[in-house]
Amino acid sequence: MATASKNVNLREVVWIWFPNADEQDYSRRPALVLAKLSGDDIILAQMTTFLERDEYSITVHPGDIVGKSFRNDSSIRPNKLFTACKTMLLDEKVGILKPAIFQQVLQKLKQIFNIT
């Protein structure tokens, strides 16, 4: 799967092993790094290449990620957060989300958690 203790940064879009519904298999999924915690834990927001149309989703265009990016638009899901160990990350990274889009994510998180 992955190797131990990887260096990650805020705004980084990474590939992570994510459990399937049967909880026995894993799929490679993109996620946005929101926070680095002590130890090897990080907080991430799910991303999908399917464009979500709910009040929380943020559309990301290929030019919004500096690095490899995606070929098509995708969605960041600030309402779908999870904590993971860095060992679940794959070695390949997607890139860094531009600061303006990351600020949109932070604003959505403030809305979700009712922070003024």
MIVOKE-375329 format. One record per atom (N, C-alpha, C): residue in three letters; x, y, z. Coordinates in steps of 0.1 Angstrom, whole numbers, plus 5000, padded with zeros to 4 digits. Layout:
N
<site><code>ALA</code><xx>X</xx><yy>Y</yy><zz>Z</zz></site>
...
end
This chain:
116
<site><code>MET</code><xx>5008</xx><yy>4988</yy><zz>5000</zz></site>
<site><code>MET</code><xx>5000</xx><yy>5000</yy><zz>5000</zz></site>
<site><code>MET</code><xx>5009</xx><yy>5012</yy><zz>5000</zz></site>
<site><code>ALA</code><xx>5013</xx><yy>5017</yy><zz>5011</zz></site>
<site><code>ALA</code><xx>5021</xx><yy>5029</yy><zz>5012</zz></site>
<site><code>ALA</code><xx>5033</xx><yy>5028</yy><zz>5022</zz></site>
<site><code>THR</code><xx>5042</xx><yy>5038</yy><zz>5021</zz></site>
<site><code>THR</code><xx>5053</xx><yy>5037</yy><zz>5030</zz></site>
<site><code>THR</code><xx>5051</xx><yy>5046</yy><zz>5042</zz></site>
<site><code>ALA</code><xx>5059</xx><yy>5045</yy><zz>5053</zz></site>
<site><code>ALA</code><xx>5057</xx><yy>5052</yy><zz>5065</zz></site>
<site><code>ALA</code><xx>5060</xx><yy>5067</yy><zz>5064</zz></site>
<site><code>SER</code><xx>5055</xx><yy>5074</yy><zz>5073</zz></site>
<site><code>SER</code><xx>5057</xx><yy>5088</yy><zz>5076</zz></site>
<site><code>SER</code><xx>5061</xx><yy>5097</yy><zz>5063</zz></site>
<site><code>LYS</code><xx>5051</xx><yy>5102</yy><zz>5057</zz></site>
<site><code>LYS</code><xx>5053</xx><yy>5110</yy><zz>5045</zz></site>
<site><code>LYS</code><xx>5052</xx><yy>5125</yy><zz>5049</zz></site>
<site><code>ASN</code><xx>5059</xx><yy>5134</yy><zz>5042</zz></site>
<site><code>ASN</code><xx>5058</xx><yy>5148</yy><zz>5044</zz></site>
<site><code>ASN</code><xx>5046</xx><yy>5153</yy><zz>5035</zz></site>
<site><code>VAL</code><xx>5037</xx><yy>5160</yy><zz>5042</zz></site>
<site><code>VAL</code><xx>5025</xx><yy>5166</yy><zz>5035</zz></site>
<site><code>VAL</code><xx>5024</xx><yy>5180</yy><zz>5040</zz></site>
<site><code>ASN</code><xx>5017</xx><yy>5188</yy><zz>5032</zz></site>
<site><code>ASN</code><xx>5015</xx><yy>5202</yy><zz>5035</zz></site>
<site><code>ASN</code><xx>5001</xx><yy>5206</yy><zz>5033</zz></site>
<site><code>LEU</code><xx>4997</xx><yy>5217</yy><zz>5040</zz></site>
<site><code>LEU</code><xx>4983</xx><yy>5222</yy><zz>5038</zz></site>
<site><code>LEU</code><xx>4981</xx><yy>5226</yy><zz>5024</zz></site>
<site><code>ARG</code><xx>4969</xx><yy>5224</yy><zz>5019</zz></site>
<site><code>ARG</code><xx>4965</xx><yy>5227</yy><zz>5005</zz></site>
<site><code>ARG</code><xx>4969</xx><yy>5217</yy><zz>4995</zz></site>
<site><code>GLU</code><xx>4977</xx><yy>5206</yy><zz>5000</zz></site>
<site><code>GLU</code><xx>4981</xx><yy>5196</yy><zz>4991</zz></site>
<site><code>GLU</code><xx>4970</xx><yy>5186</yy><zz>4987</zz></site>
<site><code>VAL</code><xx>4969</xx><yy>5183</yy><zz>4975</zz></site>
<site><code>VAL</code><xx>4959</xx><yy>5173</yy><zz>4970</zz></site>
<site><code>VAL</code><xx>4967</xx><yy>5160</yy><zz>4969</zz></site>
<site><code>VAL</code><xx>4963</xx><yy>5150</yy><zz>4976</zz></site>
<site><code>VAL</code><xx>4970</xx><yy>5137</yy><zz>4977</zz></site>
<site><code>VAL</code><xx>4961</xx><yy>5126</yy><zz>4972</zz></site>
<site><code>TRP</code><xx>4968</xx><yy>5115</yy><zz>4969</zz></site>
<site><code>TRP</code><xx>4960</xx><yy>5102</yy><zz>4967</zz></site>
<site><code>TRP</code><xx>4961</xx><yy>5094</yy><zz>4980</zz></site>
<site><code>ILE</code><xx>4950</xx><yy>5088</yy><zz>4983</zz></site>
<site><code>ILE</code><xx>4949</xx><yy>5081</yy><zz>4996</zz></site>
<site><code>ILE</code><xx>4941</xx><yy>5068</yy><zz>4993</zz></site>
<site><code>TRP</code><xx>4945</xx><yy>5057</yy><zz>5001</zz></site>
<site><code>TRP</code><xx>4937</xx><yy>5045</yy><zz>5000</zz></site>
<site><code>TRP</code><xx>4925</xx><yy>5047</yy><zz>5009</zz></site>
<site><code>PHE</code><xx>4913</xx><yy>5045</yy><zz>5003</zz></site>
<site><code>PHE</code><xx>4901</xx><yy>5048</yy><zz>5009</zz></site>
<site><code>PHE</code><xx>4892</xx><yy>5035</yy><zz>5009</zz></site>
<site><code>PRO</code><xx>4887</xx><yy>5031</yy><zz>5021</zz></site>
<site><code>PRO</code><xx>4879</xx><yy>5018</yy><zz>5021</zz></site>
<site><code>PRO</code><xx>4866</xx><yy>5019</yy><zz>5012</zz></site>
<site><code>ASN</code><xx>4864</xx><yy>5008</yy><zz>5005</zz></site>
<site><code>ASN</code><xx>4851</xx><yy>5007</yy><zz>4998</zz></site>
<site><code>ASN</code><xx>4840</xx><yy>5004</yy><zz>5007</zz></site>
<site><code>ALA</code><xx>4828</xx><yy>5004</yy><zz>5002</zz></site>
<site><code>ALA</code><xx>4816</xx><yy>5002</yy><zz>5010</zz></site>
<site><code>ALA</code><xx>4817</xx><yy>4988</yy><zz>5018</zz></site>
<site><code>ASP</code><xx>4823</xx><yy>4978</yy><zz>5011</zz></site>
<site><code>ASP</code><xx>4824</xx><yy>4965</yy><zz>5018</zz></site>
<site><code>ASP</code><xx>4834</xx><yy>4965</yy><zz>5029</zz></site>
<site><code>GLU</code><xx>4842</xx><yy>4975</yy><zz>5030</zz></site>
<site><code>GLU</code><xx>4852</xx><yy>4977</yy><zz>5041</zz></site>
<site><code>GLU</code><xx>4863</xx><yy>4966</yy><zz>5040</zz></site>
<site><code>GLN</code><xx>4864</xx><yy>4959</yy><zz>5029</zz></site>
<site><code>GLN</code><xx>4874</xx><yy>4949</yy><zz>5027</zz></site>
<site><code>GLN</code><xx>4884</xx><yy>4952</yy><zz>5016</zz></site>
<site><code>ASP</code><xx>4880</xx><yy>4961</yy><zz>5007</zz></site>
<site><code>ASP</code><xx>4889</xx><yy>4965</yy><zz>4996</zz></site>
<site><code>ASP</code><xx>4891</xx><yy>4980</yy><zz>4997</zz></site>
<site><code>TYR</code><xx>4901</xx><yy>4985</yy><zz>4991</zz></site>
<site><code>TYR</code><xx>4904</xx><yy>4999</yy><zz>4991</zz></site>
<site><code>TYR</code><xx>4905</xx><yy>5004</yy><zz>4977</zz></site>
<site><code>SER</code><xx>4902</xx><yy>5017</yy><zz>4975</zz></site>
<site><code>SER</code><xx>4904</xx><yy>5023</yy><zz>4962</zz></site>
<site><code>SER</code><xx>4912</xx><yy>5036</yy><zz>4963</zz></site>
<site><code>ARG</code><xx>4919</xx><yy>5039</yy><zz>4953</zz></site>
<site><code>ARG</code><xx>4927</xx><yy>5052</yy><zz>4953</zz></site>
<site><code>ARG</code><xx>4918</xx><yy>5063</yy><zz>4951</zz></site>
<site><code>ARG</code><xx>4918</xx><yy>5073</yy><zz>4960</zz></site>
<site><code>ARG</code><xx>4909</xx><yy>5085</yy><zz>4959</zz></site>
<site><code>ARG</code><xx>4917</xx><yy>5097</yy><zz>4962</zz></site>
<site><code>PRO</code><xx>4913</xx><yy>5109</yy><zz>4956</zz></site>
<site><code>PRO</code><xx>4920</xx><yy>5121</yy><zz>4959</zz></site>
<site><code>PRO</code><xx>4914</xx><yy>5128</yy><zz>4972</zz></site>
<site><code>ALA</code><xx>4922</xx><yy>5135</yy><zz>4979</zz></site>
<site><code>ALA</code><xx>4918</xx><yy>5142</yy><zz>4991</zz></site>
<site><code>ALA</code><xx>4926</xx><yy>5155</yy><zz>4993</zz></site>
<site><code>LEU</code><xx>4920</xx><yy>5165</yy><zz>5000</zz></site>
<site><code>LEU</code><xx>4927</xx><yy>5177</yy><zz>5002</zz></site>
<site><code>LEU</code><xx>4932</xx><yy>5178</yy><zz>5017</zz></site>
<site><code>VAL</code><xx>4945</xx><yy>5181</yy><zz>5019</zz></site>
<site><code>VAL</code><xx>4950</xx><yy>5182</yy><zz>5033</zz></site>
<site><code>VAL</code><xx>4946</xx><yy>5195</yy><zz>5039</zz></site>
<site><code>LEU</code><xx>4938</xx><yy>5194</yy><zz>5050</zz></site>
<site><code>LEU</code><xx>4933</xx><yy>5206</yy><zz>5057</zz></site>
<site><code>LEU</code><xx>4941</xx><yy>5209</yy><zz>5070</zz></site>
<site><code>ALA</code><xx>4947</xx><yy>5198</yy><zz>5076</zz></site>
<site><code>ALA</code><xx>4954</xx><yy>5201</yy><zz>5088</zz></site>
<site><code>ALA</code><xx>4964</xx><yy>5189</yy><zz>5091</zz></site>
<site><code>LYS</code><xx>4975</xx><yy>5192</yy><zz>5096</zz></site>
<site><code>LYS</code><xx>4985</xx><yy>5182</yy><zz>5101</zz></site>
<site><code>LYS</code><xx>4984</xx><yy>5182</yy><zz>5116</zz></site>
<site><code>LEU</code><xx>4982</xx><yy>5170</yy><zz>5122</zz></site>
<site><code>LEU</code><xx>4981</xx><yy>5169</yy><zz>5136</zz></site>
<site><code>LEU</code><xx>4994</xx><yy>5163</yy><zz>5141</zz></site>
<site><code>SER</code><xx>4996</xx><yy>5163</yy><zz>5154</zz></site>
<site><code>SER</code><xx>5008</xx><yy>5157</yy><zz>5160</zz></site>
<site><code>SER</code><xx>5008</xx><yy>5142</yy><zz>5156</zz></site>
<site><code>GLY</code><xx>5020</xx><yy>5137</yy><zz>5155</zz></site>
<site><code>GLY</code><xx>5022</xx><yy>5123</yy><zz>5151</zz></site>
<site><code>GLY</code><xx>5020</xx><yy>5122</yy><zz>5136</zz></site>
<site><code>ASP</code><xx>5014</xx><yy>5111</yy><zz>5131</zz></site>
<site><code>ASP</code><xx>5012</xx><yy>5109</yy><zz>5117</zz></site>
<site><code>ASP</code><xx>4998</xx><yy>5111</yy><zz>5112</zz></site>
<site><code>ASP</code><xx>4990</xx><yy>5117</yy><zz>5120</zz></site>
<site><code>ASP</code><xx>4976</xx><yy>5120</yy><zz>5116</zz></site>
<site><code>ASP</code><xx>4974</xx><yy>5133</yy><zz>5108</zz></site>
<site><code>ILE</code><xx>4965</xx><yy>5132</yy><zz>5099</zz></site>
<site><code>ILE</code><xx>4962</xx><yy>5144</yy><zz>5091</zz></site>
<site><code>ILE</code><xx>4946</xx><yy>5145</yy><zz>5089</zz></site>
<site><code>ILE</code><xx>4941</xx><yy>5157</yy><zz>5088</zz></site>
<site><code>ILE</code><xx>4927</xx><yy>5158</yy><zz>5085</zz></site>
<site><code>ILE</code><xx>4925</xx><yy>5162</yy><zz>5070</zz></site>
<site><code>LEU</code><xx>4917</xx><yy>5155</yy><zz>5063</zz></site>
<site><code>LEU</code><xx>4915</xx><yy>5157</yy><zz>5049</zz></site>
<site><code>LEU</code><xx>4900</xx><yy>5159</yy><zz>5046</zz></site>
<site><code>ALA</code><xx>4898</xx><yy>5165</yy><zz>5034</zz></site>
<site><code>ALA</code><xx>4884</xx><yy>5166</yy><zz>5028</zz></site>
<site><code>ALA</code><xx>4884</xx><yy>5157</yy><zz>5016</zz></site>
<site><code>GLN</code><xx>4873</xx><yy>5150</yy><zz>5015</zz></site>
<site><code>GLN</code><xx>4872</xx><yy>5141</yy><zz>5003</zz></site>
<site><code>GLN</code><xx>4871</xx><yy>5150</yy><zz>4990</zz></site>
<site><code>MET</code><xx>4876</xx><yy>5144</yy><zz>4979</zz></site>
<site><code>MET</code><xx>4874</xx><yy>5150</yy><zz>4966</zz></site>
<site><code>MET</code><xx>4869</xx><yy>5140</yy><zz>4957</zz></site>
<site><code>THR</code><xx>4862</xx><yy>5144</yy><zz>4947</zz></site>
<site><code>THR</code><xx>4856</xx><yy>5135</yy><zz>4937</zz></site>
<site><code>THR</code><xx>4858</xx><yy>5141</yy><zz>4923</zz></site>
<site><code>THR</code><xx>4859</xx><yy>5132</yy><zz>4913</zz></site>
<site><code>THR</code><xx>4859</xx><yy>5137</yy><zz>4899</zz></site>
<site><code>THR</code><xx>4845</xx><yy>5138</yy><zz>4894</zz></site>
<site><code>PHE</code><xx>4835</xx><yy>5134</yy><zz>4902</zz></site>
<site><code>PHE</code><xx>4821</xx><yy>5137</yy><zz>4899</zz></site>
<site><code>PHE</code><xx>4817</xx><yy>5150</yy><zz>4904</zz></site>
<site><code>LEU</code><xx>4811</xx><yy>5159</yy><zz>4896</zz></site>
<site><code>LEU</code><xx>4807</xx><yy>5172</yy><zz>4901</zz></site>
<site><code>LEU</code><xx>4795</xx><yy>5171</yy><zz>4910</zz></site>
<site><code>GLU</code><xx>4797</xx><yy>5174</yy><zz>4923</zz></site>
<site><code>GLU</code><xx>4786</xx><yy>5174</yy><zz>4932</zz></site>
<site><code>GLU</code><xx>4779</xx><yy>5187</yy><zz>4931</zz></site>
<site><code>ARG</code><xx>4766</xx><yy>5187</yy><zz>4934</zz></site>
<site><code>ARG</code><xx>4758</xx><yy>5199</yy><zz>4933</zz></site>
<site><code>ARG</code><xx>4751</xx><yy>5203</yy><zz>4946</zz></site>
<site><code>ASP</code><xx>4758</xx><yy>5201</yy><zz>4957</zz></site>
<site><code>ASP</code><xx>4752</xx><yy>5204</yy><zz>4970</zz></site>
<site><code>ASP</code><xx>4757</xx><yy>5218</yy><zz>4974</zz></site>
<site><code>GLU</code><xx>4752</xx><yy>5223</yy><zz>4985</zz></site>
<site><code>GLU</code><xx>4755</xx><yy>5236</yy><zz>4989</zz></site>
<site><code>GLU</code><xx>4769</xx><yy>5237</yy><zz>4995</zz></site>
<site><code>TYR</code><xx>4776</xx><yy>5226</yy><zz>4997</zz></site>
<site><code>TYR</code><xx>4789</xx><yy>5226</yy><zz>5003</zz></site>
<site><code>TYR</code><xx>4800</xx><yy>5224</yy><zz>4993</zz></site>
<site><code>SER</code><xx>4798</xx><yy>5218</yy><zz>4983</zz></site>
<site><code>SER</code><xx>4808</xx><yy>5214</yy><zz>4973</zz></site>
<site><code>SER</code><xx>4814</xx><yy>5226</yy><zz>4966</zz></site>
<site><code>ILE</code><xx>4827</xx><yy>5225</yy><zz>4964</zz></site>
<site><code>ILE</code><xx>4835</xx><yy>5235</yy><zz>4957</zz></site>
<site><code>ILE</code><xx>4840</xx><yy>5229</yy><zz>4944</zz></site>
<site><code>THR</code><xx>4837</xx><yy>5235</yy><zz>4933</zz></site>
<site><code>THR</code><xx>4842</xx><yy>5230</yy><zz>4920</zz></site>
<site><code>THR</code><xx>4857</xx><yy>5234</yy><zz>4918</zz></site>
<site><code>VAL</code><xx>4865</xx><yy>5225</yy><zz>4914</zz></site>
<site><code>VAL</code><xx>4879</xx><yy>5228</yy><zz>4912</zz></site>
<site><code>VAL</code><xx>4882</xx><yy>5225</yy><zz>4897</zz></site>
<site><code>HIS</code><xx>4887</xx><yy>5235</yy><zz>4890</zz></site>
<site><code>HIS</code><xx>4891</xx><yy>5234</yy><zz>4876</zz></site>
<site><code>HIS</code><xx>4905</xx><yy>5229</yy><zz>4875</zz></site>
<site><code>PRO</code><xx>4909</xx><yy>5223</yy><zz>4864</zz></site>
<site><code>PRO</code><xx>4923</xx><yy>5218</yy><zz>4863</zz></site>
<site><code>PRO</code><xx>4934</xx><yy>5228</yy><zz>4866</zz></site>
<site><code>GLY</code><xx>4932</xx><yy>5241</yy><zz>4863</zz></site>
<site><code>GLY</code><xx>4942</xx><yy>5251</yy><zz>4866</zz></site>
<site><code>GLY</code><xx>4942</xx><yy>5256</yy><zz>4880</zz></site>
<site><code>ASP</code><xx>4933</xx><yy>5251</yy><zz>4889</zz></site>
<site><code>ASP</code><xx>4932</xx><yy>5255</yy><zz>4903</zz></site>
<site><code>ASP</code><xx>4942</xx><yy>5247</yy><zz>4911</zz></site>
<site><code>ILE</code><xx>4948</xx><yy>5236</yy><zz>4905</zz></site>
<site><code>ILE</code><xx>4958</xx><yy>5228</yy><zz>4913</zz></site>
<site><code>ILE</code><xx>4971</xx><yy>5230</yy><zz>4905</zz></site>
<site><code>VAL</code><xx>4981</xx><yy>5234</yy><zz>4913</zz></site>
<site><code>VAL</code><xx>4994</xx><yy>5236</yy><zz>4907</zz></site>
<site><code>VAL</code><xx>5002</xx><yy>5222</yy><zz>4908</zz></site>
<site><code>GLY</code><xx>5006</xx><yy>5217</yy><zz>4897</zz></site>
<site><code>GLY</code><xx>5012</xx><yy>5204</yy><zz>4897</zz></site>
<site><code>GLY</code><xx>5006</xx><yy>5195</yy><zz>4886</zz></site>
<site><code>LYS</code><xx>5003</xx><yy>5183</yy><zz>4889</zz></site>
<site><code>LYS</code><xx>4997</xx><yy>5174</yy><zz>4879</zz></site>
<site><code>LYS</code><xx>4983</xx><yy>5177</yy><zz>4876</zz></site>
<site><code>SER</code><xx>4975</xx><yy>5180</yy><zz>4886</zz></site>
<site><code>SER</code><xx>4961</xx><yy>5183</yy><zz>4885</zz></site>
<site><code>SER</code><xx>4953</xx><yy>5172</yy><zz>4879</zz></site>
<site><code>PHE</code><xx>4940</xx><yy>5175</yy><zz>4876</zz></site>
<site><code>PHE</code><xx>4931</xx><yy>5165</yy><zz>4870</zz></site>
<site><code>PHE</code><xx>4928</xx><yy>5170</yy><zz>4856</zz></site>
<site><code>ARG</code><xx>4924</xx><yy>5161</yy><zz>4847</zz></site>
<site><code>ARG</code><xx>4921</xx><yy>5166</yy><zz>4833</zz></site>
<site><code>ARG</code><xx>4908</xx><yy>5173</yy><zz>4833</zz></site>
<site><code>ASN</code><xx>4899</xx><yy>5169</yy><zz>4842</zz></site>
<site><code>ASN</code><xx>4885</xx><yy>5175</yy><zz>4842</zz></site>
<site><code>ASN</code><xx>4883</xx><yy>5182</yy><zz>4855</zz></site>
<site><code>ASP</code><xx>4871</xx><yy>5189</yy><zz>4856</zz></site>
<site><code>ASP</code><xx>4867</xx><yy>5196</yy><zz>4868</zz></site>
<site><code>ASP</code><xx>4865</xx><yy>5185</yy><zz>4879</zz></site>
<site><code>SER</code><xx>4866</xx><yy>5188</yy><zz>4891</zz></site>
<site><code>SER</code><xx>4863</xx><yy>5179</yy><zz>4902</zz></site>
<site><code>SER</code><xx>4857</xx><yy>5187</yy><zz>4913</zz></site>
<site><code>SER</code><xx>4853</xx><yy>5181</yy><zz>4924</zz></site>
<site><code>SER</code><xx>4847</xx><yy>5187</yy><zz>4936</zz></site>
<site><code>SER</code><xx>4854</xx><yy>5184</yy><zz>4948</zz></site>
<site><code>ILE</code><xx>4856</xx><yy>5195</yy><zz>4957</zz></site>
<site><code>ILE</code><xx>4861</xx><yy>5193</yy><zz>4970</zz></site>
<site><code>ILE</code><xx>4848</xx><yy>5192</yy><zz>4979</zz></site>
<site><code>ARG</code><xx>4848</xx><yy>5183</yy><zz>4989</zz></site>
<site><code>ARG</code><xx>4837</xx><yy>5181</yy><zz>4997</zz></site>
<site><code>ARG</code><xx>4840</xx><yy>5185</yy><zz>5012</zz></site>
<site><code>PRO</code><xx>4839</xx><yy>5197</yy><zz>5015</zz></site>
<site><code>PRO</code><xx>4842</xx><yy>5201</yy><zz>5029</zz></site>
<site><code>PRO</code><xx>4833</xx><yy>5195</yy><zz>5040</zz></site>
<site><code>ASN</code><xx>4822</xx><yy>5190</yy><zz>5035</zz></site>
<site><code>ASN</code><xx>4812</xx><yy>5184</yy><zz>5044</zz></site>
<site><code>ASN</code><xx>4816</xx><yy>5169</yy><zz>5046</zz></site>
<site><code>LYS</code><xx>4826</xx><yy>5164</yy><zz>5039</zz></site>
<site><code>LYS</code><xx>4830</xx><yy>5150</yy><zz>5040</zz></site>
<site><code>LYS</code><xx>4845</xx><yy>5150</yy><zz>5045</zz></site>
<site><code>LEU</code><xx>4847</xx><yy>5152</yy><zz>5058</zz></site>
<site><code>LEU</code><xx>4860</xx><yy>5152</yy><zz>5064</zz></site>
<site><code>LEU</code><xx>4864</xx><yy>5139</yy><zz>5070</zz></site>
<site><code>PHE</code><xx>4876</xx><yy>5136</yy><zz>5071</zz></site>
<site><code>PHE</code><xx>4881</xx><yy>5124</yy><zz>5078</zz></site>
<site><code>PHE</code><xx>4895</xx><yy>5126</yy><zz>5083</zz></site>
<site><code>THR</code><xx>4899</xx><yy>5118</yy><zz>5093</zz></site>
<site><code>THR</code><xx>4913</xx><yy>5118</yy><zz>5098</zz></site>
<site><code>THR</code><xx>4919</xx><yy>5105</yy><zz>5092</zz></site>
<site><code>ALA</code><xx>4931</xx><yy>5106</yy><zz>5088</zz></site>
<site><code>ALA</code><xx>4939</xx><yy>5094</yy><zz>5083</zz></site>
<site><code>ALA</code><xx>4953</xx><yy>5095</yy><zz>5088</zz></site>
<site><code>CYS</code><xx>4959</xx><yy>5084</yy><zz>5088</zz></site>
<site><code>CYS</code><xx>4973</xx><yy>5083</yy><zz>5091</zz></site>
<site><code>CYS</code><xx>4981</xx><yy>5085</yy><zz>5078</zz></site>
<site><code>LYS</code><xx>4992</xx><yy>5092</yy><zz>5078</zz></site>
<site><code>LYS</code><xx>5000</xx><yy>5095</yy><zz>5066</zz></site>
<site><code>LYS</code><xx>5004</xx><yy>5082</yy><zz>5059</zz></site>
<site><code>THR</code><xx>5005</xx><yy>5071</yy><zz>5066</zz></site>
<site><code>THR</code><xx>5008</xx><yy>5058</yy><zz>5060</zz></site>
<site><code>THR</code><xx>4998</xx><yy>5054</yy><zz>5049</zz></site>
<site><code>MET</code><xx>4986</xx><yy>5059</yy><zz>5050</zz></site>
<site><code>MET</code><xx>4976</xx><yy>5056</yy><zz>5040</zz></site>
<site><code>MET</code><xx>4977</xx><yy>5064</yy><zz>5027</zz></site>
<site><code>LEU</code><xx>4986</xx><yy>5073</yy><zz>5027</zz></site>
<site><code>LEU</code><xx>4989</xx><yy>5081</yy><zz>5015</zz></site>
<site><code>LEU</code><xx>4997</xx><yy>5073</yy><zz>5005</zz></site>
<site><code>LEU</code><xx>4994</xx><yy>5075</yy><zz>4992</zz></site>
<site><code>LEU</code><xx>5002</xx><yy>5070</yy><zz>4982</zz></site>
<site><code>LEU</code><xx>5014</xx><yy>5079</yy><zz>4979</zz></site>
<site><code>ASP</code><xx>5025</xx><yy>5074</yy><zz>4973</zz></site>
<site><code>ASP</code><xx>5037</xx><yy>5082</yy><zz>4971</zz></site>
<site><code>ASP</code><xx>5034</xx><yy>5093</yy><zz>4961</zz></site>
<site><code>GLU</code><xx>5025</xx><yy>5090</yy><zz>4951</zz></site>
<site><code>GLU</code><xx>5022</xx><yy>5100</yy><zz>4941</zz></site>
<site><code>GLU</code><xx>5013</xx><yy>5111</yy><zz>4947</zz></site>
<site><code>LYS</code><xx>5016</xx><yy>5124</yy><zz>4944</zz></site>
<site><code>LYS</code><xx>5008</xx><yy>5135</yy><zz>4949</zz></site>
<site><code>LYS</code><xx>5002</xx><yy>5142</yy><zz>4936</zz></site>
<site><code>VAL</code><xx>4991</xx><yy>5148</yy><zz>4938</zz></site>
<site><code>VAL</code><xx>4985</xx><yy>5155</yy><zz>4927</zz></site>
<site><code>VAL</code><xx>4991</xx><yy>5169</yy><zz>4925</zz></site>
<site><code>GLY</code><xx>4990</xx><yy>5177</yy><zz>4935</zz></site>
<site><code>GLY</code><xx>4996</xx><yy>5190</yy><zz>4935</zz></site>
<site><code>GLY</code><xx>4991</xx><yy>5199</yy><zz>4946</zz></site>
<site><code>ILE</code><xx>4992</xx><yy>5212</yy><zz>4945</zz></site>
<site><code>ILE</code><xx>4989</xx><yy>5221</yy><zz>4955</zz></site>
<site><code>ILE</code><xx>4977</xx><yy>5230</yy><zz>4951</zz></site>
<site><code>LEU</code><xx>4967</xx><yy>5230</yy><zz>4959</zz></site>
<site><code>LEU</code><xx>4955</xx><yy>5238</yy><zz>4956</zz></site>
<site><code>LEU</code><xx>4959</xx><yy>5253</yy><zz>4957</zz></site>
<site><code>LYS</code><xx>4954</xx><yy>5261</yy><zz>4947</zz></site>
<site><code>LYS</code><xx>4957</xx><yy>5276</yy><zz>4948</zz></site>
<site><code>LYS</code><xx>4951</xx><yy>5282</yy><zz>4960</zz></site>
<site><code>PRO</code><xx>4958</xx><yy>5292</yy><zz>4966</zz></site>
<site><code>PRO</code><xx>4953</xx><yy>5298</yy><zz>4979</zz></site>
<site><code>PRO</code><xx>4939</xx><yy>5303</yy><zz>4978</zz></site>
<site><code>ALA</code><xx>4935</xx><yy>5309</yy><zz>4967</zz></site>
<site><code>ALA</code><xx>4921</xx><yy>5315</yy><zz>4966</zz></site>
<site><code>ALA</code><xx>4910</xx><yy>5304</yy><zz>4968</zz></site>
<site><code>ILE</code><xx>4913</xx><yy>5292</yy><zz>4962</zz></site>
<site><code>ILE</code><xx>4903</xx><yy>5281</yy><zz>4963</zz></site>
<site><code>ILE</code><xx>4904</xx><yy>5275</yy><zz>4977</zz></site>
<site><code>PHE</code><xx>4916</xx><yy>5274</yy><zz>4983</zz></site>
<site><code>PHE</code><xx>4917</xx><yy>5270</yy><zz>4997</zz></site>
<site><code>PHE</code><xx>4909</xx><yy>5279</yy><zz>5006</zz></site>
<site><code>GLN</code><xx>4909</xx><yy>5292</yy><zz>5004</zz></site>
<site><code>GLN</code><xx>4901</xx><yy>5301</yy><zz>5012</zz></site>
<site><code>GLN</code><xx>4886</xx><yy>5298</yy><zz>5011</zz></site>
<site><code>GLN</code><xx>4882</xx><yy>5294</yy><zz>4999</zz></site>
<site><code>GLN</code><xx>4868</xx><yy>5291</yy><zz>4997</zz></site>
<site><code>GLN</code><xx>4864</xx><yy>5278</yy><zz>5006</zz></site>
<site><code>VAL</code><xx>4874</xx><yy>5269</yy><zz>5006</zz></site>
<site><code>VAL</code><xx>4872</xx><yy>5257</yy><zz>5014</zz></site>
<site><code>VAL</code><xx>4871</xx><yy>5261</yy><zz>5029</zz></site>
<site><code>LEU</code><xx>4879</xx><yy>5270</yy><zz>5034</zz></site>
<site><code>LEU</code><xx>4879</xx><yy>5274</yy><zz>5047</zz></site>
<site><code>LEU</code><xx>4866</xx><yy>5281</yy><zz>5051</zz></site>
<site><code>GLN</code><xx>4861</xx><yy>5289</yy><zz>5041</zz></site>
<site><code>GLN</code><xx>4849</xx><yy>5296</yy><zz>5043</zz></site>
<site><code>GLN</code><xx>4837</xx><yy>5286</yy><zz>5045</zz></site>
<site><code>LYS</code><xx>4837</xx><yy>5276</yy><zz>5036</zz></site>
<site><code>LYS</code><xx>4827</xx><yy>5266</yy><zz>5037</zz></site>
<site><code>LYS</code><xx>4827</xx><yy>5259</yy><zz>5051</zz></site>
<site><code>LEU</code><xx>4840</xx><yy>5256</yy><zz>5056</zz></site>
<site><code>LEU</code><xx>4841</xx><yy>5249</yy><zz>5069</zz></site>
<site><code>LEU</code><xx>4836</xx><yy>5258</yy><zz>5080</zz></site>
<site><code>LYS</code><xx>4838</xx><yy>5271</yy><zz>5079</zz></site>
<site><code>LYS</code><xx>4832</xx><yy>5281</yy><zz>5089</zz></site>
<site><code>LYS</code><xx>4817</xx><yy>5280</yy><zz>5088</zz></site>
<site><code>GLN</code><xx>4812</xx><yy>5280</yy><zz>5076</zz></site>
<site><code>GLN</code><xx>4797</xx><yy>5279</yy><zz>5074</zz></site>
<site><code>GLN</code><xx>4792</xx><yy>5266</yy><zz>5081</zz></site>
<site><code>ILE</code><xx>4798</xx><yy>5255</yy><zz>5078</zz></site>
<site><code>ILE</code><xx>4794</xx><yy>5242</yy><zz>5083</zz></site>
<site><code>ILE</code><xx>4794</xx><yy>5242</yy><zz>5098</zz></site>
<site><code>PHE</code><xx>4805</xx><yy>5247</yy><zz>5104</zz></site>
<site><code>PHE</code><xx>4807</xx><yy>5246</yy><zz>5119</zz></site>
<site><code>PHE</code><xx>4801</xx><yy>5259</yy><zz>5125</zz></site>
<site><code>ASN</code><xx>4795</xx><yy>5268</yy><zz>5118</zz></site>
<site><code>ASN</code><xx>4788</xx><yy>5280</yy><zz>5123</zz></site>
<site><code>ASN</code><xx>4798</xx><yy>5288</yy><zz>5131</zz></site>
<site><code>ILE</code><xx>4810</xx><yy>5291</yy><zz>5124</zz></site>
<site><code>ILE</code><xx>4820</xx><yy>5299</yy><zz>5130</zz></site>
<site><code>ILE</code><xx>4820</xx><yy>5312</yy><zz>5123</zz></site>
<site><code>THR</code><xx>4820</xx><yy>5323</yy><zz>5131</zz></site>
<site><code>THR</code><xx>4819</xx><yy>5336</yy><zz>5125</zz></site>
<site><code>THR</code><xx>4833</xx><yy>5343</yy><zz>5124</zz></site>
end
